[in-house]
Amino acid sequence: MAFDEGVAERLREVFAGQDDITEKKMFGGIAFMHRGNMCCGIVNDILMARVGPEAYIDALDKPHARKMDFTGKPLTGFVYIDPPGFAEDAQLRDWVALCQLFTSSLPAK
C-alpha cells in the first residue's frame, strides 16, 4: 500500500473528533470514509478528493488539481490534487470541507 503517511496524519488531524469518519484501503492507497461514503484519500503523495458532479468543474480550476483518471478514464466528481495544492493546512482543510459538503448530501451507508 503506497501512500504518504505524513499526509494521512494531516488528514487525521483535520478529521479529529468526527465520529463519522473511518479509514479504508482503497485505490492503492488509503481513503477516508464519511458516513460510509468515500470522501477523500491519498495515493502515493497525491490527494484524492470526491467533490461531486456539481463542484467538479470548479475544482478542476483550482491550482494543482486535475482529473482523477485512476482507471484510464476520468471519474466525474473526483479530482487529484498534487502536493503543492494542499501544502498549507488551510488548503487541506478547504479540500476536506468541499468533499464533506458533497458526502453530507449522500445517504449514510
N, CA, C and O of each residue as an XYZ file, in Angstrom:
436
protein
N       0.850     -1.169      0.000
C       0.000      0.000      0.000
C       0.895      1.231      0.000
O       1.673      1.446      0.929
N       0.778      2.027     -1.038
C       1.658      3.177     -1.172
C       0.887      4.475     -0.934
O       0.103      4.921     -1.772
N       1.135      5.059      0.225
C       0.584      6.383      0.480
C       1.491      7.083      1.471
O       2.168      6.444      2.276
N       1.496      8.389      1.403
C       2.328      9.223      2.251
C       1.704      9.287      3.647
O       0.646      9.886      3.838
N       2.367      8.667      4.610
C       1.835      8.622      5.985
C       1.750     10.020      6.588
O       0.881     10.275      7.422
N       2.632     10.926      6.183
C       2.569     12.300      6.696
C       1.289     12.998      6.265
O       0.676     13.716      7.056
N       0.884     12.793      5.027
C      -0.375     13.383      4.548
C      -1.549     12.720      5.256
O      -2.514     13.389      5.624
N      -1.469     11.400      5.449
C      -2.527     10.690      6.172
C      -2.690     11.266      7.582
O      -3.810     11.459      8.054
N      -1.589     11.532      8.234
C      -1.652     12.092      9.590
C      -2.266     13.489      9.568
O      -3.037     13.842     10.460
N      -1.933     14.270      8.572
C      -2.537     15.603      8.462
C      -4.048     15.491      8.290
O      -4.799     16.265      8.884
N      -4.499     14.531      7.480
C      -5.935     14.331      7.306
C      -6.579     13.855      8.604
O      -7.677     14.290      8.951
N      -5.905     12.972      9.314
C      -6.442     12.515     10.602
C      -6.642     13.692     11.551
O      -7.614     13.721     12.306
N      -5.729     14.662     11.517
C      -5.860     15.853     12.355
C      -7.062     16.688     11.931
O      -7.787     17.212     12.777
N      -7.275     16.815     10.614
C      -8.432     17.569     10.120
C      -9.727     16.901     10.582
O     -10.678     17.582     10.966
N      -9.760     15.573     10.544
C     -10.965     14.824     10.903
C     -11.104     14.543     12.402
O     -12.093     13.944     12.824
N     -10.144     14.958     13.196
C     -10.158     14.668     14.635
C     -11.486     15.092     15.260
O     -11.983     16.193     15.025
N     -12.038     14.192     16.059
C     -13.274     14.480     16.758
C     -14.537     14.189     15.965
O     -15.639     14.329     16.495
N     -14.403     13.792     14.721
C     -15.572     13.460     13.903
C     -15.797     11.947     13.971
O     -15.020     11.172     13.413
N     -16.845     11.543     14.646
C     -17.126     10.127     14.853
C     -17.569      9.403     13.586
O     -17.547      8.173     13.538
N     -17.964     10.142     12.571
C     -18.494      9.516     11.361
C     -17.429      9.337     10.269
O     -17.765      9.171      9.097
N     -16.155      9.370     10.650
C     -15.037      9.181      9.712
C     -14.341      7.869     10.020
O     -14.024      7.578     11.174
N     -14.102      7.074      8.978
C     -13.323      5.836      9.096
C     -12.294      5.818      7.981
O     -12.380      6.587      7.023
N     -11.321      4.930      8.121
C     -10.284      4.766      7.102
C     -10.441      3.405      6.439
O     -10.834      2.427      7.076
N     -10.128      3.360      5.145
C     -10.249      2.113      4.395
C      -9.193      2.084      3.299
O      -8.950      3.095      2.640
N      -8.570      0.936      3.105
C      -7.632      0.772      1.998
C      -8.434      0.771      0.704
O      -9.395      0.019      0.547
N      -8.011      1.642     -0.226
C      -8.765      1.809     -1.464
C      -7.890      2.499     -2.504
O      -7.031      3.306     -2.151
N      -8.097      2.193     -3.765
C      -7.388      2.836     -4.876
C      -5.871      2.721     -4.752
O      -5.144      3.585     -5.242
N      -5.393      1.675     -4.109
C      -3.962      1.519     -3.935
C      -3.384      2.452     -2.883
O      -2.166      2.593     -2.779
N      -4.231      3.077     -2.118
C      -3.804      3.995     -1.059
C      -4.722      3.849      0.136
O      -5.109      2.741      0.509
N      -5.063      4.967      0.726
C      -5.972      4.968      1.871
C      -7.064      6.001      1.609
O      -6.806      7.098      1.114
N      -8.282      5.618      1.955
C      -9.418      6.524      1.793
C     -10.015      6.833      3.159
O     -10.001      6.003      4.068
N     -10.529      8.022      3.277
C     -11.251      8.439      4.467
C     -12.727      8.455      4.091
O     -13.150      9.147      3.165
N     -13.489      7.676      4.832
C     -14.907      7.493      4.560
C     -15.709      8.383      5.505
O     -15.465      8.412      6.712
N     -16.656      9.098      4.942
C     -17.539      9.963      5.727
C     -18.926      9.348      5.686
O     -19.568      9.314      4.635
N     -19.392      8.859      6.843
C     -20.691      8.181      6.938
C     -20.771      6.991      5.975
O     -21.840      6.665      5.457
N     -19.620      6.351      5.746
C     -19.562      5.171      4.893
C     -19.324      5.457      3.424
O     -19.185      4.524      2.633
N     -19.273      6.717      3.041
C     -19.025      7.114      1.646
C     -17.606      7.654      1.507
O     -17.123      8.392      2.365
N     -16.949      7.278      0.418
C     -15.592      7.777      0.181
C     -15.627      9.298      0.105
O     -16.400      9.872     -0.662
N     -14.790      9.940      0.897
C     -14.732     11.396      0.986
C     -13.467     11.912      0.305
O     -13.533     12.726     -0.616
N     -12.324     11.432      0.769
C     -11.038     11.825      0.212
C     -10.031     10.750      0.570
O     -10.339      9.827      1.325
N      -8.838     10.868      0.035
C      -7.821      9.882      0.341
C      -6.474     10.262     -0.241
O      -6.270     11.370     -0.736
N      -5.564      9.303     -0.165
C      -4.195      9.543     -0.618
C      -3.722      8.334     -1.406
O      -3.890      7.191     -0.982
N      -3.132      8.605     -2.550
C      -2.404      7.595     -3.321
C      -1.016      8.177     -3.529
O      -0.861      9.249     -4.113
N      -0.012      7.462     -3.047
C       1.353      7.997     -3.020
C       1.331      9.289     -2.214
O       1.061      9.257     -1.014
N       1.609     10.425     -2.849
C       1.552     11.699     -2.125
C       0.495     12.629     -2.718
O       0.519     13.840     -2.502
N      -0.427     12.038     -3.467
C      -1.469     12.811     -4.151
C      -2.777     12.693     -3.374
O      -3.166     11.605     -2.951
N      -3.441     13.820     -3.196
C      -4.733     13.841     -2.526
C      -5.820     13.498     -3.540
O      -5.856     14.064     -4.632
N      -6.702     12.575     -3.179
C      -7.898     12.277     -3.969
C      -9.045     12.994     -3.276
O      -9.205     12.886     -2.060
N      -9.831     13.716     -4.034
C     -10.933     14.455     -3.440
C     -12.222     14.143     -4.181
O     -12.298     14.283     -5.402
N     -13.222     13.725     -3.443
C     -14.549     13.476     -4.017
C     -15.372     14.732     -3.791
O     -15.891     14.967     -2.700
N     -15.483     15.531     -4.840
C     -16.152     16.821     -4.735
C     -17.575     16.794     -5.270
O     -18.341     17.731     -5.043
N     -17.936     15.730     -5.980
C     -19.272     15.604     -6.548
C     -19.368     16.255     -7.913
O     -18.524     17.071     -8.285
N     -20.393     15.894     -8.652
C     -20.523     16.383    -10.030
C     -20.749     17.890    -10.148
O     -20.290     18.511    -11.107
N     -21.450     18.478     -9.185
C     -21.742     19.910     -9.298
C     -20.512     20.783     -9.057
O     -20.404     21.859     -9.645
N     -19.592     20.349     -8.215
C     -18.393     21.131     -7.902
C     -17.190     20.718     -8.748
O     -16.116     21.309     -8.630
N     -17.362     19.715     -9.594
C     -16.252     19.117    -10.344
C     -15.495     20.124    -11.215
O     -14.273     20.225    -11.110
N     -16.184     20.852    -12.052
C     -15.516     21.793    -12.976
C     -14.788     22.884    -12.204
O     -13.652     23.224    -12.532
N     -15.433     23.433    -11.184
C     -14.781     24.472    -10.373
C     -13.550     23.910     -9.661
O     -12.536     24.599     -9.542
N     -13.632     22.669     -9.189
C     -12.486     22.053     -8.503
C     -11.309     21.898     -9.462
O     -10.157     22.082     -9.069
N     -11.595     21.562    -10.711
C     -10.515     21.401    -11.696
C      -9.816     22.719    -12.004
O      -8.673     22.724    -12.463
N     -10.489     23.828    -11.754
C      -9.891     25.154    -11.993
C      -8.950     25.574    -10.869
O      -8.221     26.556    -11.010
N      -8.956     24.844     -9.756
C      -8.087     25.201     -8.631
C      -6.644     24.796     -8.945
O      -6.411     23.829     -9.670
N      -5.687     25.533     -8.401
C      -4.276     25.219     -8.655
C      -3.921     23.789     -8.232
O      -4.298     23.329     -7.154
N      -3.198     23.114     -9.099
C      -2.639     21.778     -8.856
C      -3.682     20.662     -8.843
O      -3.372     19.535     -8.456
N      -4.914     20.962     -9.260
C      -5.958     19.939     -9.351
C      -6.043     19.435    -10.789
O      -5.799     20.172    -11.744
N      -6.393     18.165    -10.913
C      -6.559     17.559    -12.241
C      -7.559     16.422    -12.148
O      -7.930     15.987    -11.058
N      -7.984     15.952    -13.299
C      -8.944     14.857    -13.340
C      -8.361     13.613    -12.688
O      -7.175     13.317    -12.835
N      -9.200     12.896    -11.973
C      -8.791     11.620    -11.392
C      -9.053     10.556    -12.452
O     -10.198     10.235    -12.770
N      -7.976     10.025    -12.982
C      -8.096      9.047    -14.067
C      -7.439      7.728    -13.672
O      -6.649      7.159    -14.426
N      -7.777      7.263    -12.497
C      -7.190      6.052    -11.925
C      -7.308      4.855    -12.861
O      -6.381      4.050    -12.954
N      -8.423      4.730    -13.545
C      -8.673      3.590    -14.424
C      -8.328      3.890    -15.876
O      -8.541      3.040    -16.740
N      -7.803      5.070    -16.166
C      -7.550      5.480    -17.537
C      -8.695      6.314    -18.078
O      -8.566      6.945    -19.128
N      -9.804      6.322    -17.376
C     -10.972      7.126    -17.744
C     -11.283      8.044    -16.567
O     -11.413      7.570    -15.438
N     -11.405      9.348    -16.809
C     -11.676     10.270    -15.699
C     -12.967      9.915    -14.960
O     -13.977      9.566    -15.570
N     -12.907     10.014    -13.633
C     -14.078      9.776    -12.797
C     -14.710     11.120    -12.465
O     -14.156     11.884    -11.675
N     -15.848     11.414    -13.052
C     -16.515     12.684    -12.803
C     -16.872     12.792    -11.324
O     -17.433     11.871    -10.730
N     -16.535     13.924    -10.759
C     -16.818     14.161     -9.348
C     -15.631     13.907     -8.438
O     -15.686     14.198     -7.243
N     -14.548     13.360     -9.004
C     -13.321     13.082     -8.256
C     -12.165     13.834     -8.906
O     -12.072     13.887    -10.132
N     -11.294     14.409     -8.101
C     -10.099     15.078     -8.628
C      -8.872     14.633     -7.844
O      -8.966     14.241     -6.681
N      -7.738     14.700     -8.496
C      -6.440     14.536     -7.848
C      -5.895     15.924     -7.584
O      -6.085     16.829     -8.397
N      -5.224     16.103     -6.468
C      -4.546     17.359     -6.165
C      -3.101     17.029     -5.852
O      -2.809     16.249     -4.945
N      -2.202     17.630     -6.614
C      -0.775     17.425     -6.385
C      -0.344     18.161     -5.115
O      -0.973     19.148     -4.734
N       0.723     17.694     -4.456
C       1.116     18.223     -3.144
C       1.158     19.745     -2.983
O       0.759     20.239     -1.929
N       1.624     20.515     -3.983
C       1.609     21.971     -3.758
C       0.204     22.544     -3.552
O       0.055     23.630     -2.991
N      -0.818     21.827     -3.999
C      -2.195     22.299     -3.873
C      -2.794     22.112     -2.488
O      -3.876     22.625     -2.205
N      -2.097     21.378     -1.617
C      -2.577     21.220     -0.237
C      -1.415     21.288      0.750
O      -1.476     20.712      1.836
N      -0.360     21.993      0.362
C       0.832     22.117      1.206
C       0.532     22.844      2.517
O       1.082     22.497      3.563
N      -0.318     23.827      2.462
C      -0.703     24.574      3.662
C      -1.899     23.887      4.314
O      -2.762     23.351      3.618
N      -1.957     23.900      5.634
C      -3.071     23.263      6.339
C      -4.420     23.851      5.941
O      -5.412     23.126      5.856
N      -4.464     25.147      5.699
C      -5.725     25.781      5.297
C      -6.199     25.234      3.951
O      -7.397     25.039      3.750
N      -5.267     24.984      3.029
C      -5.639     24.408      1.733
C      -6.226     23.011      1.921
O      -7.244     22.678      1.314
N      -5.593     22.199      2.754
C      -6.077     20.849      3.007
C      -7.464     20.894      3.649
O      -8.351     20.131      3.264
N      -7.651     21.777      4.616
C      -8.964     21.909      5.261
C     -10.034     22.330      4.252
O     -11.166     21.850      4.311
N      -9.677     23.227      3.325
C     -10.636     23.666      2.305
C     -11.056     22.503      1.405
O     -12.234     22.369      1.072
N     -10.093     21.663      1.010
C     -10.423     20.499      0.179
C     -11.314     19.531      0.954
O     -12.298     19.026      0.414
N     -10.980     19.275      2.196
C     -11.788     18.361      3.007
C     -13.204     18.916      3.171
O     -14.175     18.167      3.072
N     -13.326     20.205      3.417
C     -14.650     20.821      3.576
C     -15.476     20.658      2.306
O     -16.672     20.376      2.376
N     -14.851     20.831      1.155
C     -15.546     20.662     -0.121
C     -16.009     19.214     -0.286
O     -17.131     18.961     -0.726
N     -15.146     18.277      0.066
C     -15.505     16.859     -0.005
C     -16.664     16.540      0.937
O     -17.613     15.859      0.548
N     -16.589     17.024      2.158
C     -17.644     16.717      3.128
C     -18.955     17.414      2.786
O     -20.026     16.925      3.145
N     -18.884     18.523      2.113
C     -20.105     19.172      1.656
C     -20.866     18.225      0.726
O     -22.086     18.091      0.816
N     -20.116     17.571     -0.170
C     -20.755     16.611     -1.073
C     -21.187     15.343     -0.336
O     -22.335     14.917     -0.462
N     -20.292     14.745      0.419
C     -20.638     13.463      1.052
C     -21.755     13.628      2.100
O     -22.455     12.664      2.411
N     -21.919     14.818      2.631
C     -23.042     15.065      3.555
C     -24.382     14.971      2.854
O     -25.407     14.733      3.493
N     -24.380     15.159      1.534
C     -25.626     15.096      0.766
C     -26.009     13.658      0.399
O     -27.105     13.414     -0.106
N     -25.103     12.709      0.656
C     -25.357     11.308      0.307
C     -25.966     10.566      1.497
O     -25.721     10.923      2.650
N     -26.760      9.534      1.213
C     -27.256      8.729      2.330
C     -26.117      7.994      3.003
O     -25.187      7.542      2.336
N     -26.180      7.873      4.305
C     -25.155      7.136      5.045
C     -25.240      5.655      4.663
O     -26.316      5.128      4.382
N     -24.084      5.008      4.660
C     -24.049      3.574      4.344
C     -23.854      2.788      5.614
O     -23.796      1.559      5.577
